[in-house]
């Protein structure tokens, strides 16, 4: 019975600790939300990655020429 009780207490402590960590991390993230330049860069890179995934499917890469030279220049800066 004692082992089960210790296990439950440890489980609850782990869940509470993880919740506290995530809440603090989210608050810290909101505090820095005023930095729109970083957010803008992140959104731009995410959009680039999405375009590349849709343009260069596995079939297109294996049956074609791979990346176009314009894309190589654009994405390696």
CORLINQUI-V752122 format. One record per backbone hydrogen bond with DSSP energy under -1.0 kcal/mol. NH is the residue of the N-H (numbers start at 1). CO is the residue of the C=O. E is the energy in kcal/mol with one decimal. If there is no record, write none. Layout:
# CORLINQUI-V752122
[[NH;CO;E] [NH;CO;E]]
This chain:
# CORLINQUI-V752122
[[5;1;-2.1] [6;2;-2.5] [7;3;-2.4] [8;4;-2.5] [9;5;-2.3] [10;6;-2.5] [11;7;-2.4] [12;8;-2.6] [13;9;-2.4] [14;10;-2.2] [15;11;-2.3] [16;12;-2.6] [17;13;-2.5] [18;14;-2.4] [19;15;-2.3] [20;16;-2.5] [21;17;-2.4] [22;18;-2.4] [23;19;-2.3] [24;20;-2.4] [25;21;-2.3] [26;22;-2.2] [27;23;-2.1] [28;24;-2.4] [29;25;-2.1] [30;26;-2.2] [31;27;-1.8] [32;28;-1.3] [33;30;-1.4] [35;32;-1.6] [36;34;-1.7] [39;35;-1.2] [40;36;-2.7] [41;37;-2.3] [42;38;-2.4] [43;39;-2.5] [44;40;-2.2] [45;41;-2.6] [46;42;-2.2] [47;43;-2.2] [48;44;-2.3] [49;45;-2.5] [50;46;-2.2] [51;47;-2.3] [52;48;-2.5] [53;49;-2.4] [54;50;-2.0] [55;51;-2.4] [56;52;-3.0] [61;57;-2.4] [62;58;-2.3] [63;59;-1.9] [72;68;-2.0] [73;69;-2.0] [74;70;-2.1] [75;71;-2.5]]
